[in-house]
Amino acid sequence: MTACANYPGGELPTNVHLLAQTPQLRALMTMIRDTNTNRNDFIFYSDRIIRLLVEEGLNYLPLVEQQIETPTGLPYHGVAFQGKICGVPIIRAGEAMEKGLRECCKGVRIGKILIQRNEETAQPELYYSKLPSDIAERYVLLLDPMLATGGSAIKAIEVLLETGVHEDRIVFLNLLAVPDGIDAVLARFPKLRIVTADVDPGLNEKKFIVPGLGDFGDRYFGSS
Ligand code: URA
């Protein structure tokens, strides 16, 4: 269990992994939370956090023992990644995390899911998805920077499960999460793993994370 002051009870559920709150990470999060950070810097510092999230997410994928020989001619008993992976950004903000994944995983397959809120029902609806045909055999890194209400994530995970992906093979990466979003997603998908860089206390009346960092997609893609 990981201690987390903003999560009720002070400890995160076992399948929620909070990045180590190092001085580096705290400074990076401060940069992207700051309303005065310009777009270039927002992208630069977000990308650094995304790299940390991807590296941590990869730790939850299976390994096999592997013995290799080093240039000294001696054996080294190591490990190798086992299993194929696929990144699935939830469009649009999740696409900001694609580059960090590609930098860590050469040639990684990428699927896409677009979820939008139906203005009449207020329910998240699937607008588009394009996933590798063999996704059911893959481990999936689901990418969305902000876990707020959890509505889009739940819809996206439903789509993945419908295509045959195993729930316990999905690792959901985000920069910022709130307890209600975490609880909503895990109530539906208890075998899912979540890796997040920080947890904020809650949402405001517009469903923005507070104190948060504003609209991630607008700040990253410059569309505000
Ligand atoms: N999406 C964002 O970009 N920001 C929030 O605070 C919540 C959802």
Residues whose N, C-alpha, C, O or C-beta is under 5 A from the ligand:
A	BS01	URA	M146 A148 K207 F208 I209 G212 G214 D215 F216 G217
